[in-house]
């Protein structure tokens, strides 16, 4: 006898969010404005990826709680 368990889908945006790459750095001398924009985008990306990771961890914990053998 075979038992199949269908796990709930992970949060839809997690994979997309985690695949986002670091802001493009132009191949030229950077202005102060360039640096401020790059650092600002990197901070926003870091916070977004942290939030995505936390949602993924919460999903993993829920799956373990609901489906793991005691």
Secondary structure, 3 states (H helix, E strand, C coil): CCCCCCCCCCCCCHHHHHHCCCCCCCCCCCCHHHHHHHHHHHHHHHHHHHHHHHHHHHHHHHHHHHHCCC
